[in-house]
Amino acid sequence: MIYNSLLYFIIFKNEFFSGIKIHAQISKNMVNTINSPTAVDINEGPTVSVMGDTYSVVIGGEQTNGSYSLIDMLIPPGGGPAPHSHPSYQEAFYILKGEINVITKEKRYTAKQGSYVNIPFNGPIHKFTNETNSVVRFLCFLTPAGMEKMFLEVGKPVTADTLLPIPQLTSETLKRLQSIAEKYGLKLYPLDYFD
């Protein structure tokens, strides 16, 4: 129920997007050529651990004709991705439990339960991190779809709600992640980029 309400909230309430032009583009792209509703059951999609964070694909590009994807994310204490940018994707977070810090060069924002954060197309270099002692859960809405494929490629398959330890990021691992990220239109930055 919360997923359906959230999708309505995100898709149809254009004041949360960075302009009517983007909303119109997303609405135009969200044509269902199958012409029937799509329904997914809880934990139906694949789940992977990405550097200790757990990402469950609720719905991906295959079900939305590439228009968007929705990912249920669990971020453990100390977790979150390296600084990154993705000019071809719009990324939005809706916090279900806990709080994360969203960081850019210009701003640091603490997003708590019920908060909504939008990273627009051509948005700034950013990262999010869990600086609390509790696991954070949020929904990540990506448009267009595609980034979920990167997560599936770099991640290790796990069962839903499983958290693996956060691994040490070696230079070898970072190079591999950067190579895969670039293939999907993302750029990774050094871990100390915001220091």
Backbone as a chain_set.jsonl record, in Angstrom:
{"seq": "MIYNSLLYFIIFKNEFFSGIKIHAQISKNMVNTINSPTAVDINEGPTVSVMGDTYSVVIGGEQTNGSYSLIDMLIPPGGGPAPHSHPSYQEAFYILKGEINVITKEKRYTAKQGSYVNIPFNGPIHKFTNETNSVVRFLCFLTPAGMEKMFLEVGKPVTADTLLPIPQLTSETLKRLQSIAEKYGLKLYPLDYFD", "coords": {"N": [[0.817, -1.203, 0.0], [1.928, 1.238, 0.826], [3.836, 1.585, -1.161], [2.254, 1.969, -3.491], [0.908, 4.33, -2.795], [3.095, 6.026, -2.486], [4.186, 6.047, -5.083], [2.095, 7.321, -6.472], [2.202, 9.75, -5.145], [4.811, 10.65, -5.804], [4.842, 10.586, -8.645], [2.559, 12.003, -9.609], [2.348, 14.411, -8.248], [3.632, 17.043, -9.197], [4.966, 19.178, -8.036], [7.052, 18.322, -6.563], [9.057, 17.698, -8.239], [11.8, 18.94, -10.149], [10.675, 20.917, -11.848], [8.141, 21.54, -14.312], [8.678, 20.687, -16.875], [10.338, 18.418, -16.584], [8.536, 16.746, -15.244], [6.591, 16.446, -17.234], [8.117, 15.147, -19.16], [8.718, 12.746, -17.819], [6.123, 11.725, -17.396], [5.335, 11.359, -20.044], [7.173, 9.404, -20.829], [6.321, 7.296, -19.295], [4.592, 5.47, -20.441], [2.689, 2.63, -20.631], [3.248, 0.082, -22.584], [2.283, -2.448, -22.597], [-0.18, -2.153, -21.665], [-1.613, -2.853, -19.353], [-2.136, -3.175, -15.807], [0.661, -3.293, -13.535], [1.714, -5.388, -11.01], [3.537, -6.171, -8.109], [4.749, -8.505, -5.745], [5.751, -8.403, -2.282], [9.211, -8.573, -1.756], [9.604, -9.797, -4.233], [11.306, -8.987, -6.267], [14.854, -8.936, -7.175], [17.463, -8.958, -4.659], [20.333, -7.362, -3.458], [23.557, -7.015, -1.893], [25.37, -4.133, -1.654], [28.363, -2.992, -1.1], [27.873, -3.333, 1.65], [25.412, -2.086, 2.034], [21.935, -2.828, 1.561], [20.002, -3.509, -1.219], [16.863, -3.821, -2.552], [15.182, -4.551, -5.409], [12.201, -3.275, -6.127], [10.557, -2.668, -8.304], [11.586, -2.759, -11.642], [13.196, -1.568, -14.663], [12.381, -3.381, -16.653], [9.719, -3.917, -16.081], [8.592, -1.425, -16.354], [8.918, -0.401, -18.829], [11.367, 0.849, -19.007], [11.011, 3.342, -17.889], [11.113, 4.044, -15.111], [12.5, 3.04, -11.925], [12.096, 1.431, -8.76], [13.52, 1.155, -5.644], [13.995, -0.552, -2.646], [15.806, 0.388, 0.033], [18.204, -0.54, 2.458], [20.247, 0.811, 4.853], [23.01, 0.365, 6.768], [24.344, 1.373, 10.043], [26.938, 3.687, 9.519], [26.951, 3.174, 6.836], [26.331, 3.7, 3.267], [26.723, 5.166, -0.016], [29.748, 6.033, -1.878], [30.798, 9.427, -2.705], [29.109, 10.611, -5.586], [27.867, 11.134, -8.971], [25.212, 11.528, -11.343], [24.225, 12.495, -14.157], [22.251, 11.779, -16.027], [20.172, 10.654, -14.686], [17.389, 11.032, -12.484], [17.007, 11.076, -9.054], [15.232, 10.099, -6.236], [14.436, 10.086, -2.773], [12.468, 8.565, -0.266], [12.033, 8.559, 3.056], [11.523, 5.873, 5.127], [12.155, 4.77, 7.614], [14.199, 5.774, 10.266], [17.09, 7.925, 9.766], [18.96, 9.697, 7.294], [21.937, 11.333, 6.195], [22.214, 13.616, 3.667], [24.552, 14.741, 1.462], [26.105, 17.429, -0.176], [28.413, 19.618, -1.934], [27.463, 22.149, -1.383], [25.511, 21.872, 0.578], [24.22, 20.229, 3.496], [21.956, 17.895, 4.467], [19.698, 16.543, 6.775], [17.715, 13.872, 6.478], [14.808, 12.701, 7.739], [12.473, 10.197, 9.013], [9.696, 10.105, 6.892], [10.589, 12.206, 5.362], [11.358, 13.654, 2.159], [13.631, 13.556, -0.477], [15.088, 15.007, -3.306], [17.204, 14.456, -6.012], [18.0, 16.134, -8.748], [17.936, 15.723, -12.411], [21.119, 16.148, -13.912], [22.104, 16.884, -11.466], [23.913, 17.808, -8.404], [27.185, 16.606, -7.339], [26.987, 14.122, -4.922], [26.321, 12.385, -1.826], [24.943, 9.934, 0.399], [24.646, 9.133, 3.814], [24.548, 7.005, 6.674], [24.631, 8.08, 9.772], [23.844, 7.275, 12.224], [23.008, 4.98, 14.932], [21.281, 3.067, 14.124], [19.601, 1.001, 11.694], [18.712, 2.333, 8.543], [15.859, 2.725, 6.493], [14.688, 3.28, 3.269], [12.83, 4.336, 0.355], [13.948, 4.42, -2.927], [13.547, 6.204, -5.765], [14.068, 6.078, -9.147], [14.566, 7.708, -12.199], [15.296, 7.885, -15.612], [14.779, 4.274, -15.64], [17.462, 1.939, -15.019], [19.755, 2.332, -13.431], [19.38, 0.448, -11.467], [20.229, -1.886, -12.642], [22.976, -1.609, -12.592], [23.418, -1.792, -9.81], [22.687, -4.47, -9.442], [24.661, -5.693, -10.93], [27.087, -5.026, -9.601], [26.588, -5.847, -7.02], [26.225, -8.352, -4.38], [24.233, -11.183, -4.345], [21.661, -11.456, -1.915], [19.339, -12.415, 0.699], [16.248, -10.685, 1.251], [16.291, -7.972, 3.567], [18.702, -8.716, 4.692], [21.805, -7.837, 6.007], [25.086, -7.4, 5.122], [28.471, -7.254, 6.411], [30.134, -4.072, 6.212], [32.439, -3.767, 3.716], [36.046, -3.233, 3.447], [37.161, -0.697, 1.331], [39.129, -1.266, -1.248], [41.751, -0.123, -3.485], [41.693, -1.593, -5.798], [39.081, -2.659, -5.804], [37.673, -0.241, -5.937], [38.431, 0.701, -8.491], [37.231, -1.268, -10.094], [34.514, -0.841, -9.442], [34.241, 1.815, -10.367], [34.61, 1.469, -13.124], [32.388, -0.119, -13.828], [30.313, 1.586, -12.975], [30.613, 3.8, -14.712], [29.801, 2.668, -17.087], [27.081, 2.721, -16.78], [26.484, 5.399, -16.732], [27.219, 6.791, -14.441], [29.346, 8.592, -12.204], [31.965, 8.07, -9.997], [33.482, 9.453, -7.076], [36.411, 10.318, -5.071], [36.516, 8.953, -1.731], [37.025, 10.885, 0.2], [36.095, 13.24, -0.885], [34.335, 15.303, 0.016], [35.612, 16.276, 2.218]], "CA": [[0.0, 0.0, 0.0], [2.769, 2.434, 0.881], [4.482, 1.763, -2.463], [1.286, 2.565, -4.404], [0.692, 5.722, -2.386], [4.304, 6.786, -2.765], [4.301, 6.267, -6.522], [1.138, 8.368, -6.815], [2.743, 10.968, -4.562], [5.978, 11.089, -6.558], [4.599, 10.755, -10.072], [1.504, 12.931, -9.964], [2.47, 15.684, -7.539], [4.816, 17.56, -9.872], [5.689, 20.206, -7.31], [8.235, 17.723, -5.959], [10.088, 17.571, -9.244], [12.47, 20.223, -10.39], [10.104, 21.63, -12.979], [7.056, 20.91, -15.061], [9.259, 20.05, -18.051], [10.758, 17.075, -16.195], [7.324, 15.971, -14.973], [5.978, 16.116, -18.516], [8.961, 14.148, -19.798], [8.528, 11.486, -17.113], [4.784, 11.236, -17.693], [5.338, 10.901, -21.431], [7.942, 8.165, -20.887], [5.72, 6.257, -18.476], [3.521, 4.825, -21.183], [2.743, 1.192, -20.482], [2.904, -0.486, -23.887], [1.556, -3.691, -22.355], [-1.524, -1.645, -21.443], [-2.271, -3.486, -18.224], [-1.448, -2.829, -14.564], [1.774, -4.12, -13.057], [1.7, -5.577, -9.559], [4.62, -7.019, -7.623], [4.627, -8.893, -4.346], [6.883, -8.062, -1.431], [10.417, -9.378, -1.963], [9.573, -10.503, -5.516], [12.464, -8.605, -7.067], [16.163, -9.348, -6.658], [18.068, -8.194, -3.573], [21.794, -7.47, -3.443], [24.341, -6.208, -0.963], [26.321, -3.274, -2.353], [29.271, -2.387, -0.12], [27.254, -3.396, 2.972], [24.023, -1.625, 1.959], [21.097, -3.84, 0.922], [19.085, -2.906, -2.185], [15.863, -4.736, -3.103], [14.497, -3.928, -6.543], [10.746, -3.454, -6.029], [10.149, -2.719, -9.706], [12.687, -2.301, -12.475], [12.925, -1.098, -16.013], [11.672, -4.377, -17.465], [8.287, -3.808, -15.809], [8.116, -0.054, -16.583], [9.399, 0.007, -20.154], [12.535, 1.705, -18.842], [10.661, 4.682, -17.413], [11.559, 4.28, -13.74], [12.666, 1.886, -11.048], [11.892, 1.713, -7.34], [14.393, 0.275, -4.875], [13.884, -0.507, -1.187], [17.196, 0.403, 0.476], [18.572, -0.632, 3.873], [21.584, 1.363, 5.027], [23.41, 0.131, 8.155], [25.167, 2.437, 10.62], [28.202, 3.857, 8.813], [26.792, 2.815, 5.432], [26.007, 4.701, 2.259], [27.665, 5.122, -1.135], [30.779, 7.063, -2.053], [30.304, 10.562, -3.49], [28.85, 10.22, -6.97], [26.943, 11.962, -9.739], [24.532, 10.794, -12.424], [23.483, 13.534, -14.872], [21.14, 11.255, -16.836], [19.158, 10.085, -13.802], [16.822, 11.764, -11.365], [16.963, 10.153, -7.924], [14.453, 10.645, -5.126], [14.376, 9.221, -1.6], [11.406, 8.768, 0.721], [12.553, 7.875, 4.234], [10.506, 5.082, 5.828], [12.581, 4.504, 8.993], [15.518, 6.288, 10.584], [17.493, 9.168, 9.119], [20.222, 9.713, 6.564], [22.473, 12.646, 5.856], [22.463, 13.794, 2.248], [25.634, 15.722, 1.472], [26.671, 17.988, -1.409], [29.387, 20.666, -1.587], [26.751, 23.333, -0.929], [24.505, 21.655, 1.605], [24.112, 18.968, 4.225], [20.557, 17.808, 4.868], [19.321, 15.332, 7.491], [16.388, 13.414, 6.057], [14.242, 11.818, 8.763], [11.279, 9.451, 8.612], [8.686, 10.944, 6.256], [11.223, 13.211, 4.501], [11.531, 13.378, 0.738], [14.803, 14.238, -1.023], [15.159, 14.877, -4.757], [18.437, 14.816, -6.709], [17.481, 16.308, -10.112], [18.802, 15.471, -13.55], [22.275, 17.053, -13.879], [22.243, 17.34, -10.084], [25.275, 17.94, -7.883], [27.871, 15.455, -6.746], [26.342, 13.932, -3.627], [26.351, 11.082, -1.184], [24.13, 9.856, 1.602], [25.313, 8.306, 4.804], [23.837, 6.748, 7.921], [25.516, 8.427, 10.873], [23.169, 6.892, 13.469], [23.282, 3.621, 15.401], [20.172, 2.216, 13.687], [19.464, 0.795, 10.252], [17.802, 3.249, 7.855], [15.15, 2.135, 5.342], [14.004, 4.266, 2.437], [12.546, 3.994, -1.027], [14.703, 5.217, -3.891], [12.841, 6.263, -7.049], [15.014, 6.487, -10.177], [14.017, 7.86, -13.54], [14.699, 6.644, -16.091], [15.326, 3.05, -15.059], [18.77, 1.546, -15.515], [20.733, 2.282, -12.356], [19.184, -0.802, -10.723], [21.056, -2.911, -13.303], [24.323, -1.445, -12.061], [23.436, -2.375, -8.471], [22.646, -5.927, -9.579], [25.955, -6.136, -11.452], [28.171, -4.889, -8.617], [26.196, -6.39, -5.727], [26.243, -9.781, -4.061], [22.859, -11.577, -4.019], [21.333, -11.792, -0.524], [17.901, -12.416, 0.934], [15.743, -9.381, 1.686], [16.544, -7.571, 4.951], [20.011, -9.194, 5.137], [22.883, -6.848, 5.93], [26.439, -7.936, 5.222], [29.399, -6.254, 6.946], [30.658, -3.094, 5.253], [33.819, -4.165, 3.416], [37.049, -2.202, 3.213], [37.211, -0.34, -0.08], [40.498, -1.284, -1.747], [41.894, 0.597, -4.755], [41.279, -2.545, -6.834], [37.611, -2.666, -5.793], [37.221, 1.067, -6.406], [38.609, 0.736, -9.95], [36.194, -2.128, -10.676], [33.24, -0.135, -9.279], [34.242, 2.977, -11.261], [34.445, 0.982, -14.492], [30.986, -0.538, -13.995], [29.471, 2.776, -12.823], [30.703, 4.594, -15.941], [29.0, 1.975, -18.102], [25.683, 3.089, -16.536], [26.336, 6.848, -16.713], [27.523, 7.344, -13.122], [30.749, 8.879, -11.931], [32.316, 7.964, -8.579], [34.523, 10.378, -6.643], [37.134, 9.787, -3.902], [35.75, 8.921, -0.47], [37.26, 12.133, 0.962], [35.735, 14.365, -1.766], [33.676, 16.392, 0.748], [36.406, 16.679, 3.405]], "C": [[0.855, 1.258, 0.0], [3.458, 2.672, -0.456], [3.525, 2.427, -3.436], [1.062, 4.031, -4.075], [1.9, 6.575, -2.721], [4.446, 7.051, -4.256], [3.324, 7.338, -6.978], [1.685, 9.714, -6.375], [3.884, 11.512, -5.412], [5.619, 11.438, -7.996], [3.624, 11.888, -10.365], [1.567, 14.276, -9.252], [3.725, 16.399, -8.032], [5.546, 18.648, -9.11], [6.935, 19.636, -6.635], [9.338, 17.483, -6.98], [10.661, 18.942, -9.522], [11.974, 20.861, -11.683], [9.062, 20.83, -13.72], [7.604, 20.176, -16.278], [9.676, 18.612, -17.723], [9.543, 16.21, -15.931], [6.667, 15.54, -16.283], [6.785, 15.036, -19.23], [8.757, 12.788, -19.138], [7.157, 10.906, -17.439], [4.704, 10.68, -19.106], [6.053, 9.559, -21.55], [7.261, 7.011, -20.171], [4.52, 5.606, -19.149], [3.708, 3.327, -21.061], [2.291, 0.563, -21.79], [2.186, -1.816, -23.751], [0.085, -3.372, -22.117], [-2.305, -2.417, -20.386], [-1.488, -3.127, -16.961], [-0.301, -3.793, -14.266], [1.68, -4.192, -11.546], [2.843, -6.508, -9.18], [4.385, -7.313, -6.149], [5.881, -8.497, -3.585], [8.008, -9.064, -1.666], [10.405, -10.186, -3.253], [10.811, -10.213, -6.354], [13.766, -9.056, -6.433], [16.664, -8.406, -5.57], [19.567, -8.444, -3.585], [22.38, -6.615, -2.327], [25.377, -5.458, -1.784], [27.146, -2.553, -1.295], [28.631, -2.3, 1.271], [25.839, -2.869, 3.033], [23.212, -2.719, 1.251], [20.041, -3.152, 0.07], [18.17, -3.995, -2.744], [15.113, -4.013, -4.208], [13.008, -4.273, -6.43], [10.178, -3.598, -7.441], [11.267, -2.105, -10.535], [12.237, -1.914, -13.865], [12.186, -2.084, -16.893], [10.163, -4.275, -17.282], [7.726, -2.428, -16.145], [8.527, 0.487, -17.952], [10.555, 0.999, -20.052], [12.262, 3.076, -18.264], [11.191, 4.996, -16.024], [11.841, 2.955, -13.059], [12.469, 2.365, -9.615], [12.675, 0.675, -6.551], [14.175, 0.532, -3.391], [15.31, -0.646, -0.655], [17.3, 0.322, 1.989], [20.022, -0.17, 4.0], [21.977, 1.177, 6.496], [24.159, 1.332, 8.726], [26.533, 2.487, 9.927], [28.119, 3.579, 7.32], [26.418, 3.994, 4.555], [27.073, 4.695, 1.184], [28.721, 6.218, -1.069], [30.163, 8.257, -2.773], [30.193, 10.176, -4.961], [27.941, 11.239, -7.644], [26.383, 11.117, -10.867], [23.647, 11.768, -13.192], [22.267, 13.033, -15.637], [20.019, 10.652, -16.005], [18.65, 11.127, -12.817], [16.608, 10.74, -10.27], [16.195, 10.816, -6.791], [14.396, 9.614, -4.012], [13.156, 9.579, -0.764], [11.779, 7.908, 1.924], [11.404, 7.194, 4.984], [10.844, 4.901, 7.304], [13.986, 5.049, 9.184], [15.796, 7.618, 9.92], [18.828, 8.989, 8.419], [20.652, 11.153, 6.36], [22.782, 12.652, 4.37], [23.42, 14.972, 2.138], [26.012, 16.115, 0.05], [27.713, 19.012, -0.974], [28.697, 21.866, -0.944], [25.899, 23.109, 0.321], [24.645, 20.285, 2.254], [22.694, 18.934, 4.783], [20.322, 16.494, 5.597], [17.883, 15.002, 7.138], [15.909, 12.372, 7.056], [13.01, 11.113, 8.223], [10.211, 10.409, 8.086], [9.258, 12.022, 5.353], [11.334, 12.699, 3.076], [12.721, 14.196, 0.261], [14.831, 13.976, -2.519], [16.531, 15.327, -5.253], [18.049, 14.918, -8.179], [18.447, 15.806, -11.184], [19.915, 16.518, -13.521], [22.511, 17.62, -12.491], [23.692, 17.328, -9.618], [25.878, 16.586, -7.495], [27.312, 15.333, -5.334], [26.659, 12.554, -3.068], [25.319, 11.104, -0.067], [24.789, 8.866, 2.538], [24.447, 8.159, 6.048], [24.821, 6.987, 9.06], [24.879, 8.123, 12.226], [23.59, 5.475, 13.858], [22.204, 2.633, 14.974], [20.166, 2.093, 12.17], [18.43, 1.775, 9.704], [17.158, 2.502, 6.693], [14.479, 3.266, 4.579], [13.748, 3.699, 1.056], [13.305, 4.962, -1.913], [13.999, 5.083, -5.236], [13.811, 6.831, -8.078], [14.319, 6.601, -11.517], [15.082, 8.438, -14.447], [15.291, 5.453, -15.35], [16.708, 2.798, -15.634], [19.797, 1.415, -14.409], [20.591, 0.99, -11.548], [20.008, -1.938, -11.332], [22.503, -2.82, -12.824], [24.421, -2.072, -10.67], [23.472, -3.898, -8.543], [23.983, -6.459, -10.09], [27.059, -6.07, -10.399], [27.861, -5.582, -7.295], [26.322, -7.893, -5.62], [24.812, -10.172, -3.683], [22.719, -11.978, -2.542], [19.814, -11.895, -0.422], [17.498, -11.039, 1.453], [15.997, -9.199, 3.176], [17.847, -8.126, 5.533], [21.025, -8.078, 4.969], [24.215, -7.559, 6.094], [27.343, -6.86, 5.82], [29.876, -5.307, 5.834], [32.114, -3.453, 4.983], [34.753, -2.957, 3.314], [37.102, -1.946, 1.711], [38.667, -0.256, -0.516], [40.554, -0.507, -3.066], [41.465, -0.298, -5.918], [39.753, -2.591, -6.945], [37.065, -1.355, -6.336], [37.342, 1.172, -7.926], [37.522, -0.094, -10.642], [34.841, -1.438, -10.603], [33.149, 1.057, -10.23], [33.997, 2.561, -12.708], [32.988, 0.588, -14.758], [30.067, 0.677, -13.92], [29.459, 3.608, -14.105], [29.871, 3.988, -17.064], [27.521, 2.359, -17.989], [25.476, 4.598, -16.403], [26.551, 7.488, -15.355], [29.01, 7.615, -13.02], [30.954, 8.822, -10.429], [33.485, 8.89, -8.284], [35.225, 9.798, -5.422], [36.283, 9.888, -2.63], [35.882, 10.218, 0.311], [36.883, 13.38, 0.16], [35.144, 15.545, -1.001], [34.46, 16.873, 1.964], [37.078, 18.016, 3.202]], "O": [[0.569, 2.219, -0.714], [3.652, 3.82, -0.855], [3.919, 3.353, -4.145], [1.029, 4.877, -4.969], [1.761, 7.708, -3.182], [4.792, 8.163, -4.654], [3.684, 8.186, -7.794], [1.642, 10.693, -7.12], [3.922, 12.706, -5.708], [6.045, 12.472, -8.51], [3.853, 12.663, -11.294], [0.867, 15.204, -9.656], [4.761, 16.368, -7.368], [6.655, 19.017, -9.498], [7.788, 20.398, -6.181], [10.448, 17.1, -6.609], [10.076, 19.966, -9.17], [12.772, 21.294, -12.513], [9.1, 19.6, -13.749], [7.055, 19.149, -16.676], [9.4, 17.693, -18.495], [9.511, 15.053, -16.349], [6.236, 14.394, -16.416], [6.218, 14.123, -19.832], [8.635, 11.78, -19.834], [7.045, 9.714, -17.728], [4.077, 9.647, -19.336], [5.604, 8.676, -22.281], [7.597, 5.853, -20.421], [3.549, 5.238, -18.488], [4.785, 2.811, -21.361], [1.096, 0.512, -22.079], [1.543, -2.268, -24.699], [-0.787, -4.212, -22.338], [-3.515, -2.609, -20.513], [-0.302, -2.808, -17.04], [-0.306, -4.948, -14.693], [1.577, -3.164, -10.878], [3.086, -7.512, -9.85], [3.883, -6.469, -5.405], [6.94, -8.282, -4.175], [7.767, -10.268, -1.762], [11.132, -11.174, -3.358], [11.307, -11.086, -7.065], [13.783, -9.505, -5.287], [16.337, -7.219, -5.555], [20.019, -9.583, -3.706], [21.783, -5.635, -1.883], [26.163, -6.06, -2.515], [26.669, -1.606, -0.669], [28.821, -1.315, 1.985], [25.118, -3.166, 3.986], [23.757, -3.455, 0.428], [19.278, -2.32, 0.561], [18.638, -4.969, -3.334], [14.482, -2.982, -3.969], [12.612, -5.424, -6.617], [9.421, -4.524, -7.731], [11.825, -1.067, -10.179], [11.049, -1.935, -14.187], [11.442, -1.68, -17.786], [9.408, -4.52, -18.222], [6.508, -2.267, -16.218], [8.485, 1.694, -18.191], [10.706, 1.879, -20.899], [13.175, 3.894, -18.154], [11.671, 6.104, -15.784], [11.469, 1.891, -13.552], [12.65, 3.542, -9.303], [12.519, -0.528, -6.759], [14.17, 1.676, -2.936], [15.952, -1.675, -0.863], [16.587, 1.016, 2.714], [20.911, -0.698, 3.333], [21.351, 1.764, 7.379], [24.568, 2.218, 7.975], [27.198, 1.463, 9.769], [29.111, 3.732, 6.608], [26.219, 5.115, 5.023], [28.202, 4.271, 1.43], [28.603, 7.186, -0.317], [29.108, 8.119, -3.393], [31.067, 9.504, -5.509], [27.332, 12.086, -6.991], [26.985, 10.131, -11.291], [22.451, 11.865, -12.917], [21.335, 13.803, -15.872], [19.021, 10.189, -16.556], [19.4, 11.996, -12.374], [16.085, 9.654, -10.524], [16.473, 11.96, -6.429], [14.317, 8.413, -4.27], [12.847, 10.755, -0.576], [11.835, 6.683, 1.827], [10.45, 7.842, 5.415], [9.952, 4.879, 8.151], [14.865, 4.813, 8.355], [14.878, 8.351, 9.555], [19.7, 8.247, 8.871], [19.831, 12.07, 6.355], [23.52, 11.801, 3.875], [23.148, 16.059, 2.648], [26.212, 15.262, -0.815], [27.883, 19.253, 0.221], [29.265, 22.522, -0.071], [25.601, 24.059, 1.044], [25.121, 19.326, 1.646], [22.284, 19.851, 5.495], [20.703, 15.437, 5.096], [16.958, 15.749, 7.456], [16.51, 11.309, 7.206], [12.557, 11.395, 7.113], [9.864, 11.392, 8.74], [8.506, 12.692, 4.645], [11.394, 11.496, 2.821], [12.817, 15.387, 0.554], [14.62, 12.844, -2.955], [16.972, 16.438, -4.956], [17.791, 13.893, -8.81], [19.609, 15.506, -10.908], [19.67, 17.663, -13.141], [23.056, 18.715, -12.349], [24.586, 16.893, -10.344], [25.18, 15.583, -7.347], [27.179, 16.333, -4.63], [27.193, 11.686, -3.758], [24.876, 12.171, 0.359], [25.407, 7.892, 2.11], [23.711, 9.072, 6.423], [25.733, 6.19, 9.283], [25.314, 8.644, 13.253], [24.423, 4.857, 13.195], [22.209, 1.484, 15.415], [20.661, 2.967, 11.458], [17.398, 2.015, 10.331], [17.823, 1.74, 5.992], [13.789, 4.103, 5.162], [14.364, 2.716, 0.643], [13.306, 6.17, -1.68], [13.873, 3.984, -5.776], [14.322, 7.938, -7.906], [13.577, 5.708, -11.924], [15.726, 9.417, -14.069], [16.197, 5.609, -14.531], [17.075, 3.397, -16.644], [20.621, 0.501, -14.429], [21.576, 0.492, -11.003], [20.435, -2.847, -10.62], [23.174, -3.84, -12.67], [25.375, -2.791, -10.373], [24.203, -4.542, -7.791], [24.393, -7.56, -9.72], [27.885, -6.978, -10.321], [28.776, -5.876, -6.526], [26.499, -8.604, -6.609], [24.23, -9.558, -2.79], [23.534, -12.724, -2.0], [19.093, -11.51, -1.342], [18.315, -10.318, 2.026], [15.927, -10.154, 3.95], [18.076, -8.019, 6.738], [21.097, -7.448, 3.914], [24.443, -8.242, 7.092], [27.018, -5.675, 5.745], [30.002, -5.7, 4.675], [32.937, -3.447, 5.898], [34.314, -1.823, 3.123], [37.089, -2.886, 0.916], [39.361, 0.709, -0.195], [39.521, -0.264, -3.69], [40.931, 0.192, -6.913], [39.203, -2.565, -8.046], [36.105, -1.351, -7.107], [36.433, 1.686, -8.578], [36.962, 0.328, -11.654], [34.093, -1.439, -11.58], [32.101, 1.289, -10.834], [33.258, 3.229, -13.432], [32.43, 0.93, -15.8], [29.135, 0.791, -14.717], [28.401, 4.071, -14.533], [29.307, 4.706, -17.889], [26.792, 2.327, -18.981], [24.398, 5.034, -16.0], [26.112, 8.617, -15.132], [29.826, 6.954, -13.663], [30.212, 9.446, -9.671], [34.365, 9.09, -9.122], [34.7, 8.879, -4.793], [35.451, 10.784, -2.485], [34.951, 10.613, 1.013], [37.32, 14.477, 0.506], [35.432, 16.691, -1.344], [34.016, 17.782, 2.665], [37.778, 18.497, 4.093]]}, "num_chains": 1, "name": "protein.A"}
